[in-house]
Amino acid sequence: MDAGAGAGGPGAAKLAPGPKQPLAGAEKQAPDFAPSTVLRLIGDGSTAFTGRQPRQPVAVRMASGQKPPQFVVFSWDGAGEDSQKLFSHFREVGKKYHATMTYFLSGVYVLPKDKRELYDPPKHNAGSSDIGFNDTGGIRDTLTQVRGAWQDGNEIGTHFNGHFCGPGGGGTWSVGQWKSEISQAKAFVKNWKSNDPGLAREKPLPFDYDKELIGGRTPCLEGRENMVAAARTMGFRYDSSGVNNQVWPQKKDGVWDLSMQLVPVPGRAFETLSMDYNFMFNQSGVTQGDPGMHAYWGNQMRDGLLRAFDRSYDGNRAPLIIGNHFESWNGGTYMRAVEQTIATVCTRKDVRCVSFRQLADWLDAQDPATLAKLGTLDVGQAPERGWTAFLGGTGEAGR
């Protein structure tokens, strides 16, 4: 679906074009809910309040001296369902390995092409989009997956709208222009029934998007500063548009920085961003390179992500943040790599494969002194005298 976009290269990080478990240790968790009998339509009925989201763990403050769980977030840019059916496939993968994820929906994926003029992007003509628009069938398929993903316990974030990068793109937009972009992304999700009469009989999305939308990732990772300045006034609790090392995240001006991270590229002397596009860019430079190298390239990405996981798991326990696209670049080898990574890490002891919302909830529940101490650990650095000594005297169990 989403074309990626941006630039990579050696040392470059910027983008080019079982049972459920609680979030920490043996903490309590919220019960499952049967399909809600609550239904309060919102607006034109495109969305609805249906009660508390199913399958959400309870975020509990760690006890003093407790070793942190290992969080891993798998996230998807421009999430939509097309003929490849990768959205529906990875929903099943998530259920198989007890992993919840974050799906960043592009607003124009639920806006029909014949209503494209409703989108008025900053610094571009109304009706413009670098990733196109959808037809009724494509919108219906995408809505089916978004609806099911939320009911599975996953998060629906935003990848905004037209995916404009470079000159005139998000990196050049003002705070006010980003507010317009965010408002329009919300509006398309909240009004798809009005915008496409062919969908009038479809079930509503089972959430209030004004409350559900608490974070996103900008196209090409551009325009982050002004976007966050706009988003913090519009309900955002986190952003994943930057580039970090594998260290514990910080909250900046009230918004958690949950950006992707630099991870090893096995056999190469540099690290790259933890995203399929960046591995592809550094390997083939084109979306469909030498078929004889496809398996090798996929294995290289998988092994790089697993090395990144191991150095957090055995080291500072910083959350591992991974981003992807529903694309079949280089024969789909990166989709295989991501699936193998999910199967390997989400089944490990003390590992929590969660959405960004769930990670933000857990971070907000912790003692700030504990998080500050965790933030002193470098990439792969385990406490010299062990976790009990390192975190003893901070934290308070039971919250």
C-alpha positions as CSV (number, residue, x, y, z in Angstrom):
1,M,0.0,0.0,0.0
2,D,2.2,2.9,1.3
3,A,5.1,3.4,-1.0
4,G,7.5,4.1,1.8
5,A,9.6,7.1,0.5
6,G,12.7,8.7,1.8
7,A,16.4,8.0,1.8
8,G,18.7,5.5,3.4
9,G,22.3,4.5,2.8
10,P,25.3,3.5,4.8
11,G,25.0,5.0,8.2
12,A,21.8,6.9,7.1
13,A,18.8,6.6,9.3
14,K,16.2,8.7,7.5
15,L,13.5,7.0,5.5
16,A,13.5,7.1,1.8
17,P,10.5,7.2,-0.7
18,G,-0.6,-18.5,24.4
19,P,-2.7,-16.6,26.8
20,K,-2.6,-12.9,26.9
21,Q,0.0,-11.5,29.2
22,P,0.0,-8.4,31.4
23,L,2.4,-5.6,30.7
24,A,4.9,-6.3,33.5
25,G,5.8,-9.4,35.4
26,A,2.9,-11.2,37.0
27,E,0.6,-8.2,37.1
28,K,-3.1,-8.3,36.9
29,Q,-4.8,-7.6,33.6
30,A,-8.2,-6.5,32.4
31,P,-10.7,-9.3,31.5
32,D,-11.6,-10.1,28.0
33,F,-14.9,-8.8,26.8
34,A,-17.5,-10.5,24.7
35,P,-18.5,-8.5,21.6
36,S,-20.0,-5.4,23.0
37,T,-23.7,-4.9,23.3
38,V,-23.1,-1.2,23.7
39,L,-23.4,0.7,20.4
40,R,-23.7,4.5,20.3
41,L,-23.3,5.8,16.8
42,I,-21.1,8.9,16.3
43,G,-21.7,11.5,13.6
44,D,-22.9,9.8,10.4
45,G,-22.4,6.3,11.8
46,S,-19.0,5.8,10.3
47,T,-17.7,5.2,13.9
48,A,-19.3,4.3,17.1
49,F,-18.7,4.0,20.8
50,T,-18.9,0.3,21.7
51,G,-17.3,0.2,25.2
52,R,-13.9,-0.5,26.4
53,Q,-11.5,-2.0,23.8
54,P,-11.1,-5.8,24.2
55,R,-7.9,-7.5,25.1
56,Q,-6.1,-4.6,26.8
57,P,-3.7,-5.4,29.6
58,V,-3.6,-3.3,32.8
59,A,-0.4,-1.2,33.1
60,V,1.1,-1.7,36.6
61,R,4.0,0.1,38.2
62,M,7.0,-2.2,38.6
63,A,8.1,-3.2,42.1
64,S,11.3,-1.9,43.5
65,G,14.2,-3.8,42.0
66,Q,12.1,-5.6,39.4
67,K,13.7,-6.4,36.1
68,P,11.7,-4.6,33.3
69,P,9.8,-6.7,30.8
70,Q,11.1,-6.6,27.2
71,F,8.7,-4.6,25.1
72,V,8.6,-5.0,21.3
73,V,6.4,-2.8,19.1
74,F,5.6,-3.9,15.5
75,S,4.0,-1.1,13.5
76,W,2.7,-0.6,10.0
77,D,2.8,2.6,7.9
78,G,-0.2,3.4,5.7
79,A,-2.0,0.3,6.8
80,G,-4.6,-0.8,4.2
81,E,-5.9,-4.0,2.7
82,D,-5.3,-4.5,-1.0
83,S,-5.0,-7.6,-3.3
84,Q,-1.9,-8.8,-1.4
85,K,-4.0,-9.2,1.8
86,L,-1.1,-8.5,4.0
87,F,-3.1,-6.6,6.6
88,S,-5.4,-9.5,7.2
89,H,-2.4,-11.9,7.1
90,F,-0.5,-10.1,9.8
91,R,-3.6,-9.8,12.0
92,E,-3.6,-13.6,12.0
93,V,0.1,-13.7,12.7
94,G,-0.5,-11.4,15.7
95,K,-3.2,-13.6,17.1
96,K,-1.0,-16.7,16.6
97,Y,1.9,-15.3,18.6
98,H,-0.1,-13.2,21.1
99,A,1.2,-9.9,19.7
100,T,-0.7,-6.7,19.5
101,M,0.5,-4.1,17.0
102,T,-0.1,-0.5,15.8
103,Y,-1.6,0.1,12.4
104,F,-1.0,3.6,11.1
105,L,-3.9,4.2,8.8
106,S,-3.6,6.7,5.9
107,G,-6.7,8.8,5.8
108,V,-6.9,8.8,2.0
109,Y,-7.3,5.0,2.1
110,V,-10.9,5.6,3.2
111,L,-11.6,8.4,0.8
112,P,-13.0,7.5,-2.6
113,K,-11.3,8.8,-5.7
114,D,-14.4,10.6,-6.9
115,K,-14.4,12.6,-3.7
116,R,-10.6,13.4,-3.8
117,E,-11.3,17.1,-3.9
118,L,-12.3,16.9,-0.2
119,Y,-8.7,16.5,0.6
120,D,-6.9,19.9,0.7
121,P,-3.3,19.1,1.5
122,P,-0.9,21.9,2.6
123,K,1.2,23.3,-0.3
124,H,-0.5,21.1,-2.9
125,N,-3.7,21.3,-5.0
126,A,-6.9,20.0,-3.6
127,G,-7.4,16.3,-4.6
128,S,-3.6,15.6,-4.7
129,S,-2.0,12.6,-3.1
130,D,1.3,10.8,-3.7
131,I,-0.3,7.5,-2.7
132,G,-3.5,7.9,-4.6
133,F,-7.0,7.3,-3.3
134,N,-9.2,4.2,-3.0
135,D,-12.3,2.7,-4.6
136,T,-15.4,1.4,-2.8
137,G,-14.1,-2.2,-2.7
138,G,-10.7,-1.1,-1.4
139,I,-12.2,1.1,1.3
140,R,-14.6,-1.7,2.3
141,D,-11.7,-4.2,2.6
142,T,-9.6,-1.8,4.6
143,L,-12.4,-0.9,6.9
144,T,-13.0,-4.6,7.5
145,Q,-9.4,-5.0,8.6
146,V,-9.3,-1.9,10.7
147,R,-12.5,-2.9,12.5
148,G,-11.2,-6.4,13.2
149,A,-7.7,-5.2,14.2
150,W,-9.2,-2.9,16.9
151,Q,-11.4,-5.7,18.2
152,D,-8.3,-8.0,18.3
153,G,-6.7,-5.4,20.7
154,N,-4.5,-3.6,18.2
155,E,-4.2,0.2,18.0
156,I,-5.2,2.4,15.0
157,G,-2.9,5.4,14.6
158,T,-2.3,7.6,11.7
159,H,0.1,7.9,8.8
160,F,-1.7,11.2,7.9
161,N,-2.9,11.5,4.3
162,G,-1.2,12.2,1.0
163,H,2.4,11.1,1.9
164,F,4.1,14.2,0.5
165,C,7.9,14.2,1.0
166,G,10.7,16.5,-0.1
167,P,9.8,20.0,-1.7
168,G,6.4,21.0,-0.4
169,G,6.2,17.9,1.8
170,G,5.6,17.6,5.5
171,G,9.1,18.9,6.3
172,T,8.1,22.3,5.0
173,W,4.7,22.5,6.8
174,S,3.9,24.9,9.6
175,V,2.3,24.0,12.8
176,G,-1.1,25.3,11.5
177,Q,-0.7,23.2,8.3
178,W,0.0,20.1,10.3
179,K,-3.1,20.8,12.4
180,S,-5.1,20.8,9.1
181,E,-3.5,17.6,8.0
182,I,-4.3,15.9,11.3
183,S,-7.9,17.2,11.3
184,Q,-8.4,15.9,7.7
185,A,-7.0,12.5,8.6
186,K,-9.5,12.3,11.4
187,A,-12.4,13.5,9.3
188,F,-11.9,10.9,6.5
189,V,-12.0,8.1,9.1
190,K,-15.0,9.6,10.8
191,N,-17.1,10.3,7.7
192,W,-16.5,7.5,5.2
193,K,-20.2,6.7,5.0
194,S,-21.0,10.2,3.9
195,N,-18.1,10.3,1.5
196,D,-19.0,7.0,-0.2
197,P,-22.8,6.2,-0.4
198,G,-21.8,2.7,-1.6
199,L,-20.7,2.0,2.0
200,A,-23.9,3.2,3.8
201,R,-24.9,-0.2,4.9
202,E,-21.4,-1.2,6.3
203,K,-20.9,-1.6,10.0
204,P,-19.3,1.3,11.8
205,L,-15.8,1.3,13.1
206,P,-16.1,0.3,16.8
207,F,-14.3,3.2,18.3
208,D,-14.4,7.0,18.7
209,Y,-11.5,8.1,16.5
210,D,-11.1,11.3,18.5
211,K,-10.2,9.2,21.5
212,E,-8.5,6.3,19.7
213,L,-6.0,8.5,17.8
214,I,-3.1,9.2,20.1
215,G,-0.1,8.9,17.8
216,G,1.3,8.5,14.4
217,R,4.4,8.5,12.1
218,T,5.0,11.2,9.5
219,P,5.7,10.2,5.9
220,C,9.4,9.9,5.3
221,L,9.9,11.0,8.9
222,E,9.7,14.6,7.7
223,G,8.3,17.5,9.6
224,R,8.3,15.9,13.0
225,E,9.0,19.1,15.1
226,N,6.0,21.0,13.8
227,M,3.8,18.0,13.6
228,V,4.4,17.2,17.3
229,A,3.8,20.8,18.2
230,A,0.4,20.5,16.5
231,A,-0.4,17.0,17.6
232,R,0.2,17.6,21.3
233,T,-2.8,20.0,21.3
234,M,-4.9,17.4,19.5
235,G,-4.7,14.5,21.9
236,F,-1.5,12.8,20.8
237,R,0.4,11.0,23.6
238,Y,3.3,9.7,21.5
239,D,5.1,10.1,18.2
240,S,7.1,7.6,16.2
241,S,8.6,9.8,13.5
242,G,12.2,10.2,14.7
243,V,15.4,8.2,14.8
244,N,16.6,6.8,18.1
245,N,19.2,4.4,19.5
246,Q,18.1,1.4,21.5
247,V,17.7,3.2,24.8
248,W,14.8,3.9,27.0
249,P,12.3,6.5,25.6
250,Q,11.8,9.9,27.0
251,K,8.8,12.1,27.2
252,K,9.3,15.5,25.5
253,D,6.9,18.3,26.1
254,G,4.3,15.8,27.2
255,V,4.6,13.4,24.2
256,W,6.5,10.1,24.4
257,D,9.3,9.8,21.8
258,L,8.7,6.3,20.5
259,S,10.7,6.5,17.3
260,M,12.2,3.7,15.4
261,Q,15.8,2.8,16.2
262,L,19.2,2.1,14.6
263,V,19.8,-1.7,14.4
264,P,22.7,-3.9,13.1
265,V,23.0,-4.9,9.5
266,P,24.8,-8.2,9.7
267,G,27.9,-8.3,7.5
268,R,27.9,-4.6,7.1
269,A,29.9,-1.9,9.1
270,F,26.9,0.3,9.7
271,E,23.5,0.3,11.3
272,T,20.2,1.3,9.7
273,L,16.7,2.1,10.7
274,S,14.5,-0.7,12.1
275,M,12.2,-0.6,9.0
276,D,11.8,-2.8,5.9
277,Y,12.3,0.1,3.6
278,N,15.7,1.0,4.9
279,F,17.0,-2.5,4.7
280,M,15.7,-2.7,1.1
281,F,17.3,0.7,0.2
282,N,20.7,-0.4,1.6
283,Q,20.6,-3.8,-0.1
284,S,19.1,-3.4,-3.6
285,G,18.3,0.3,-3.8
286,V,15.2,-0.6,-5.8
287,T,12.0,-2.3,-4.8
288,Q,12.7,-5.4,-6.9
289,G,16.4,-6.3,-7.1
290,D,18.2,-9.4,-8.0
291,P,15.9,-12.4,-7.3
292,G,18.9,-14.5,-6.4
293,M,19.5,-12.2,-3.5
294,H,16.0,-12.0,-2.1
295,A,16.4,-14.8,0.5
296,Y,19.7,-13.4,1.6
297,W,18.4,-9.9,2.0
298,G,15.4,-11.1,4.0
299,N,17.6,-13.2,6.3
300,Q,19.9,-10.2,6.8
301,M,16.9,-8.0,7.9
302,R,15.6,-10.8,10.2
303,D,19.0,-11.4,11.8
304,G,19.6,-7.7,12.2
305,L,16.3,-7.3,14.1
306,L,17.1,-10.4,16.2
307,R,20.5,-9.0,17.1
308,A,18.8,-5.8,18.1
309,F,16.4,-7.7,20.2
310,D,19.1,-9.8,21.9
311,R,21.1,-6.7,22.9
312,S,18.1,-5.2,24.5
313,Y,16.8,-8.4,26.1
314,D,20.2,-9.3,27.5
315,G,21.2,-5.6,28.1
316,N,19.2,-2.5,29.0
317,R,15.8,-4.0,28.2
318,A,14.9,-0.8,26.2
319,P,11.8,-1.3,24.1
320,L,12.5,-2.4,20.5
321,I,10.5,-0.3,18.0
322,I,10.1,-1.8,14.5
323,G,8.3,-0.2,11.5
324,N,7.1,-1.8,8.3
325,H,4.9,-1.5,5.2
326,F,2.4,-3.9,3.6
327,E,4.6,-4.3,0.5
328,S,6.2,-7.2,-1.4
329,W,9.5,-5.5,-2.0
330,N,12.2,-7.9,-3.2
331,G,9.7,-10.7,-3.6
332,G,8.1,-10.3,-0.2
333,T,11.3,-11.2,1.6
334,Y,10.9,-8.5,4.2
335,M,7.4,-9.7,5.1
336,R,8.9,-13.1,5.7
337,A,11.6,-11.6,7.8
338,V,9.1,-9.7,10.0
339,E,6.9,-12.7,10.5
340,Q,9.9,-14.8,11.5
341,T,11.0,-12.1,13.9
342,I,7.5,-12.0,15.5
343,A,7.5,-15.8,15.8
344,T,10.9,-15.8,17.5
345,V,10.7,-12.8,19.9
346,C,7.1,-12.7,20.9
347,T,7.3,-16.3,22.4
348,R,10.3,-15.5,24.7
349,K,10.0,-15.2,28.4
350,D,9.2,-11.8,29.8
351,V,8.6,-10.4,26.3
352,R,5.6,-8.2,25.6
353,C,4.7,-7.6,22.0
354,V,2.5,-4.5,22.3
355,S,1.0,-1.5,20.6
356,F,2.4,2.0,21.0
357,R,-0.7,2.8,23.1
358,Q,0.0,-0.1,25.5
359,L,3.7,0.9,25.8
360,A,2.7,4.5,26.5
361,D,0.3,3.3,29.1
362,W,3.0,1.3,30.8
363,L,5.5,4.1,30.7
364,D,3.0,6.5,32.2
365,A,2.3,4.0,35.1
366,Q,6.0,3.9,36.1
367,D,7.8,5.9,38.8
368,P,9.6,8.7,37.0
369,A,12.7,8.0,39.1
370,T,12.7,4.4,37.7
371,L,12.4,5.6,34.1
372,A,15.2,8.2,34.7
373,K,17.5,5.5,36.0
374,L,16.7,3.2,33.1
375,G,17.6,6.1,30.8
376,T,21.1,6.1,32.0
377,L,21.8,2.7,30.4
378,D,23.5,2.7,27.0
379,V,22.7,0.5,24.1
380,G,23.0,-3.1,25.2
381,Q,24.2,-2.1,28.7
382,A,22.9,-4.3,31.5
383,P,23.2,-3.1,35.1
384,E,26.7,-4.0,36.3
385,R,25.4,-5.3,39.7
386,G,22.2,-6.7,38.5
387,W,18.6,-5.4,38.2
388,T,17.7,-5.7,41.9
389,A,20.6,-3.5,43.0
390,F,20.2,-1.1,40.1
391,L,16.5,-0.5,40.6
392,G,16.2,-1.2,44.3
393,G,14.8,1.7,46.2
394,T,12.8,3.0,43.2
395,G,9.3,2.1,42.1
396,E,6.3,1.2,44.2
397,A,4.4,-2.0,43.5
398,G,0.7,-2.2,43.1
399,R,-0.2,0.9,41.1
